[in-house]
Amino acid sequence: MQDDYDLVIRGGTVVSATQVFRADVAIRGETIAAIGDGLRAPKEIDAGGLLVMPGGVDTHCHLDQVEPGMGYGAENFFSGSQSALRGGTTSAISFVTQFKGEPIREVLAETLRRGRRSIIDYSFHQIITDPSDEVIAEIPAVVASGIRSLKVFLTYDGARLDDRQYLKVLAAARREGAMTVVHCENYDAIGWMTEQLLAAGLTAPKYHAWSRPKVVEREATYRAIALAELVDTPIQVFHVSCAEVAEEIARAKLRGLKVWGETCPQYFAISAADMARENFEGAKYMCSPAPRDVQDREGLWEMMRRGVLDVVSSDHSAFNFTGAFAKDMNGRDAPFRDIPNGVPGVGTRMPLLFSEGVVKGKIDLPTFVGLTATNPARIFGLEGRKGAIVPGADADIVLWDAAKTRTVTNADLHHAVDHTPYEGREVTGWPVVTLRRGEVVMRDGEVTGAEGSGAFLARGPYAIATPTGHLPNGFDASTATLATT
């Protein structure tokens, strides 16, 4: 029967993170109003033969991230969100930079201003590179503004924190009820390995992987988890590259710790061998942690199937291949140490995971939805609004043609980056319609959503980001108090 619905998606196969079933989905205004059979509305979309899935939630992508001097990266929110919508993603979390020796507030204001160009809904992680007392004092206001996650690096010149600084951020996150997200690689080990490789004349892009083998990621992941356990602060480990690293997360989960793991398409769709391509082409595949060998992929799939790795993000990194701030900025004979690393992928995240995972039988449909939408929304405080097709949630929906075959080309992605590492790759499964809060914003590759129509997603307190309450000796180091029993 017809109710007061505005739109009904009829005849599709609805996929959630737990089940697959035939149903109609009714939308009223910007939210999902009902799921059932025989629903009617003045406007209808025939989803016969299509999968009806929640719009993707990409909780790790770099869109128009502020650079030194308030400069722009290659990707702005308008171009990046167009690519996201073409690939089925309707929400994303980008980053607010903090420069050493400088406060947060000015960069935060500039980042929020840039976000207003977005078509997709968006939020931010706050990067902390210099946890001075003045910067730590700004964190409560940052969290109160709706940015409820702090990003730290355990490597990279100009960004990395030592253990004491990391503990200081963990303590601040615990006090404010914020999630901490961590780039885990051992800074000193990478620096030492890099020196030895360059001294031996091993400078090509492929040696980027040699400078940061799995053991340096695994060690830093163990250390990041151990220090988070000391303070009792929930964390997510970003861009896990292999099963050996994921095993550290699995052990932490078994101990009852609040630790989650994320991986990215570059770790199951490209490999270390790609960085050996000639004529500087290998630089297109450089990212950190580095892509591993082909034989490492099955272990990664197993960790996704087991739920050790909860999220697949893009880690979309907007370095052009050529230009002023690009892969070749220091020349095409530059040693790997001097080549910016990172790969674009906000528009290919979901199609690659579907093609490599679902089509090839590595994961099932509910796992796909969990990895790309439901779990990231839950882990970062968007549950109930994003990541699921349930009454009351935002009507962020992607209609997916599981049999549609596409050849990836950079021109079709419509991001601002001048290349894709997946150029020429044939994938099976592609979105044909994307709705954001009940509005059709992409159909058959054409984005119709208006610039600036995306909404900032302020994230309030939520259960996952709260401490477990288990502290060594019952001492809360974040507040220097003895916990009461």
MIDOBA-673159 format. One record per residue (C-alpha): residue number from 1; x, y, z. Coordinates in steps of 0.5 Angstrom, whole numbers, plus 500, padded with zeros to 3 digits. Example, Ala and Ser with C-alpha at 12.3 -4.5 7.8 and 13.67 -1.06 7.14 Angstrom:
<sites>
<1,<525,491,516>> <2,<527,498,514>> 
</sites>
This chain:
<sites>
<1,<500,500,500>> <2,<502,507,499>> <3,<504,511,505>> <4,<507,518,506>> <5,<513,516,503>> <6,<517,520,498>> <7,<521,515,495>> <8,<521,507,495>> <9,<527,503,492>> <10,<523,497,489>> <11,<525,490,488>> <12,<532,490,490>> <13,<536,485,494>> <14,<538,489,501>> <15,<545,487,504>> <16,<546,488,511>> <17,<552,486,515>> <18,<549,480,517>> <19,<544,478,512>> <20,<541,478,505>> <21,<534,479,503>> <22,<529,481,498>> <23,<525,488,500>> <24,<523,495,498>> <25,<526,501,502>> <26,<522,507,503>> <27,<525,514,504>> <28,<521,520,507>> <29,<525,526,507>> <30,<533,525,509>> <31,<532,518,512>> <32,<530,511,511>> <33,<522,510,513>> <34,<521,503,512>> <35,<523,496,510>> <36,<518,491,507>> <37,<514,488,501>> <38,<509,492,497>> <39,<511,499,499>> <40,<509,505,494>> <41,<511,512,493>> <42,<510,518,488>> <43,<517,516,486>> <44,<520,510,485>> <45,<527,507,483>> <46,<526,500,480>> <47,<532,496,483>> <48,<531,489,480>> <49,<537,485,479>> <50,<541,490,484>> <51,<544,490,491>> <52,<541,495,495>> <53,<547,497,500>> <54,<548,502,505>> <55,<553,508,502>> <56,<560,507,504>> <57,<563,510,510>> <58,<571,511,508>> <59,<574,513,515>> <60,<581,514,513>> <61,<582,519,507>> <62,<586,525,506>> <63,<581,531,502>> <64,<584,538,502>> <65,<588,537,508>> <66,<592,543,510>> <67,<599,543,508>> <68,<604,548,511>> <69,<603,555,509>> <70,<595,553,509>> <71,<597,551,502>> <72,<592,546,498>> <73,<594,538,496>> <74,<592,536,490>> <75,<585,534,492>> <76,<579,538,494>> <77,<573,536,497>> <78,<569,537,491>> <79,<573,533,487>> <80,<574,528,492>> <81,<567,527,494>> <82,<565,527,486>> <83,<570,521,486>> <84,<567,518,492>> <85,<560,518,490>> <86,<562,515,483>> <87,<565,509,487>> <88,<559,508,492>> <89,<562,512,498>> <90,<557,517,501>> <91,<561,519,508>> <92,<568,520,509>> <93,<573,522,515>> <94,<579,526,513>> <95,<584,530,517>> <96,<585,536,521>> <97,<593,538,521>> <98,<597,540,527>> <99,<604,543,525>> <100,<609,542,530>> <101,<610,549,535>> <102,<603,551,532>> <103,<596,551,535>> <104,<590,547,532>> <105,<585,553,532>> <106,<587,556,526>> <107,<588,550,521>> <108,<582,547,524>> <109,<578,553,522>> <110,<581,553,515>> <111,<579,545,514>> <112,<572,546,516>> <113,<572,552,511>> <114,<574,547,506>> <115,<570,542,508>> <116,<564,546,506>> <117,<565,544,498>> <118,<563,537,500>> <119,<558,533,496>> <120,<559,527,501>> <121,<557,528,508>> <122,<564,528,512>> <123,<568,529,519>> <124,<575,529,521>> <125,<580,526,525>> <126,<585,531,529>> <127,<592,530,528>> <128,<597,531,534>> <129,<604,532,532>> <130,<606,536,538>> <131,<603,535,544>> <132,<605,541,548>> <133,<601,543,554>> <134,<598,548,550>> <135,<596,543,544>> <136,<593,538,549>> <137,<589,544,552>> <138,<586,545,546>> <139,<583,538,545>> <140,<577,539,549>> <141,<575,544,545>> <142,<576,540,539>> <143,<572,534,541>> <144,<567,538,543>> <145,<566,541,536>> <146,<564,534,534>> <147,<571,531,532>> <148,<572,525,537>> <149,<578,522,534>> <150,<586,524,535>> <151,<591,521,530>> <152,<598,520,531>> <153,<604,518,527>> <154,<609,513,530>> <155,<614,515,524>> <156,<615,520,519>> <157,<620,526,520>> <158,<616,532,523>> <159,<610,528,525>> <160,<612,522,529>> <161,<611,522,537>> <162,<616,518,541>> <163,<613,514,546>> <164,<612,519,552>> <165,<608,524,547>> <166,<604,518,545>> <167,<602,517,552>> <168,<600,524,553>> <169,<595,524,547>> <170,<592,517,549>> <171,<591,520,556>> <172,<588,526,553>> <173,<583,522,549>> <174,<581,518,555>> <175,<579,524,559>> <176,<575,526,553>> <177,<572,520,551>> <178,<576,520,544>> <179,<578,514,539>> <180,<586,515,538>> <181,<588,512,531>> <182,<595,510,530>> <183,<600,510,524>> <184,<604,504,527>> <185,<611,503,524>> <186,<618,504,528>> <187,<621,511,526>> <188,<628,509,528>> <189,<628,502,525>> <190,<626,505,518>> <191,<631,511,519>> <192,<637,506,520>> <193,<635,501,514>> <194,<634,507,510>> <195,<641,509,511>> <196,<644,502,510>> <197,<640,501,503>> <198,<642,508,501>> <199,<649,507,503>> <200,<649,500,499>> <201,<647,504,493>> <202,<640,501,493>> <203,<635,507,491>> <204,<630,505,487>> <205,<622,506,489>> <206,<622,498,490>> <207,<627,499,496>> <208,<622,503,500>> <209,<619,496,502>> <210,<626,494,504>> <211,<626,500,508>> <212,<620,498,512>> <213,<619,491,512>> <214,<613,487,516>> <215,<617,487,522>> <216,<618,494,523>> <217,<610,495,523>> <218,<609,489,527>> <219,<613,492,533>> <220,<610,498,533>> <221,<603,495,533>> <222,<605,491,539>> <223,<608,497,542>> <224,<602,502,540>> <225,<597,497,543>> <226,<601,496,550>> <227,<601,503,551>> <228,<594,504,550>> <229,<593,498,555>> <230,<597,502,560>> <231,<592,508,559>> <232,<586,504,558>> <233,<584,508,551>> <234,<581,505,545>> <235,<585,505,539>> <236,<584,503,532>> <237,<591,501,528>> <238,<591,504,521>> <239,<593,501,514>> <240,<595,494,517>> <241,<599,491,511>> <242,<599,483,513>> <243,<597,478,517>> <244,<603,478,522>> <245,<601,485,524>> <246,<593,483,524>> <247,<595,478,529>> <248,<598,483,534>> <249,<591,486,534>> <250,<587,479,535>> <251,<591,478,541>> <252,<589,484,544>> <253,<582,483,542>> <254,<582,476,546>> <255,<585,480,552>> <256,<579,484,552>> <257,<582,491,549>> <258,<578,496,545>> <259,<583,495,539>> <260,<580,495,532>> <261,<584,494,525>> <262,<583,497,518>> <263,<586,495,512>> <264,<586,498,505>> <265,<585,496,498>> <266,<593,497,496>> <267,<595,491,501>> <268,<590,486,497>> <269,<590,489,490>> <270,<597,491,489>> <271,<604,488,491>> <272,<611,490,493>> <273,<613,488,485>> <274,<609,494,483>> <275,<614,498,486>> <276,<620,495,481>> <277,<616,498,475>> <278,<621,501,470>> <279,<622,509,468>> <280,<619,511,475>> <281,<613,508,474>> <282,<614,504,481>> <283,<613,511,485>> <284,<606,510,483>> <285,<605,504,488>> <286,<609,507,494>> <287,<605,508,500>> <288,<606,507,508>> <289,<606,501,510>> <290,<609,498,504>> <291,<605,493,499>> <292,<607,486,501>> <293,<608,480,497>> <294,<603,477,493>> <295,<603,471,498>> <296,<601,475,504>> <297,<594,477,501>> <298,<591,470,503>> <299,<593,472,510>> <300,<590,479,510>> <301,<583,476,507>> <302,<583,471,513>> <303,<584,476,518>> <304,<578,480,514>> <305,<573,474,515>> <306,<575,473,522>> <307,<573,480,524>> <308,<580,482,526>> <309,<580,487,521>> <310,<574,491,522>> <311,<575,496,516>> <312,<577,497,509>> <313,<579,505,508>> <314,<582,508,502>> <315,<587,512,505>> <316,<586,516,499>> <317,<593,520,499>> <318,<593,526,493>> <319,<600,526,491>> <320,<600,527,483>> <321,<605,523,479>> <322,<608,529,476>> <323,<609,537,478>> <324,<611,541,484>> <325,<608,537,490>> <326,<608,530,487>> <327,<612,524,486>> <328,<617,527,482>> <329,<618,533,485>> <330,<625,531,487>> <331,<627,529,480>> <332,<625,522,477>> <333,<632,519,479>> <334,<631,521,487>> <335,<632,516,492>> <336,<626,512,495>> <337,<627,516,501>> <338,<625,523,497>> <339,<619,520,494>> <340,<612,522,497>> <341,<609,516,498>> <342,<601,515,498>> <343,<596,512,493>> <344,<589,515,491>> <345,<583,511,492>> <346,<577,514,495>> <347,<573,512,488>> <348,<576,505,487>> <349,<575,503,495>> <350,<569,499,494>> <351,<569,496,487>> <352,<576,493,488>> <353,<574,490,495>> <354,<568,487,491>> <355,<571,485,485>> <356,<577,482,489>> <357,<573,480,495>> <358,<566,478,494>> <359,<567,476,486>> <360,<573,471,488>> <361,<570,468,494>> <362,<574,471,499>> <363,<569,474,503>> <364,<561,474,503>> <365,<556,480,502>> <366,<555,481,509>> <367,<562,482,510>> <368,<563,487,505>> <369,<558,491,508>> <370,<561,491,514>> <371,<568,493,512>> <372,<566,498,508>> <373,<560,501,511>> <374,<557,498,518>> <375,<563,497,522>> <376,<567,504,520>> <377,<560,508,522>> <378,<560,504,529>> <379,<567,505,531>> <380,<567,512,529>> <381,<561,514,533>> <382,<556,514,527>> <383,<552,508,528>> <384,<545,510,527>> <385,<546,515,522>> <386,<550,512,517>> <387,<553,505,515>> <388,<546,501,515>> <389,<539,500,512>> <390,<535,501,518>> <391,<529,505,519>> <392,<531,512,522>> <393,<538,512,519>> <394,<540,517,514>> <395,<538,514,507>> <396,<545,513,504>> <397,<544,508,499>> <398,<548,505,494>> <399,<545,501,488>> <400,<550,496,486>> <401,<550,492,479>> <402,<554,485,482>> <403,<555,483,474>> <404,<557,490,471>> <405,<564,490,469>> <406,<569,496,468>> <407,<576,497,466>> <408,<579,503,471>> <409,<581,509,468>> <410,<584,515,471>> <411,<579,519,467>> <412,<573,516,469>> <413,<575,517,477>> <414,<574,524,477>> <415,<579,526,482>> <416,<584,531,482>> <417,<590,526,482>> <418,<593,525,475>> <419,<594,518,476>> <420,<591,511,479>> <421,<595,505,481>> <422,<589,501,478>> <423,<589,504,471>> <424,<587,498,466>> <425,<585,494,471>> <426,<578,490,470>> <427,<573,490,476>> <428,<567,486,476>> <429,<561,490,481>> <430,<560,497,480>> <431,<555,502,483>> <432,<550,505,478>> <433,<546,509,483>> <434,<548,513,489>> <435,<543,516,494>> <436,<546,521,500>> <437,<540,523,505>> <438,<535,521,500>> <439,<537,525,494>> <440,<540,521,488>> <441,<547,524,487>> <442,<550,519,482>> <443,<547,516,477>> <444,<550,511,472>> <445,<557,515,473>> <446,<554,522,473>> <447,<554,526,479>> <448,<548,530,480>> <449,<549,533,487>> <450,<551,540,488>> <451,<557,543,491>> <452,<557,544,498>> <453,<551,540,499>> <454,<555,535,504>> <455,<554,536,511>> <456,<559,536,517>> <457,<558,530,521>> <458,<559,532,529>> <459,<560,526,533>> <460,<558,526,540>> <461,<560,521,546>> <462,<559,514,544>> <463,<560,507,548>> <464,<566,504,543>> <465,<570,510,545>> <466,<569,510,552>> <467,<575,506,556>> <468,<574,499,559>> <469,<575,501,566>> <470,<581,496,567>> <471,<587,500,569>> <472,<594,497,572>> <473,<594,497,579>> <474,<587,501,579>> <475,<591,508,577>> <476,<588,512,572>> <477,<595,516,569>> <478,<590,520,565>> <479,<588,524,571>> <480,<593,522,576>> <481,<588,519,581>> <482,<586,512,584>> <483,<580,509,581>> <484,<575,507,586>> <485,<572,500,586>> 
</sites>
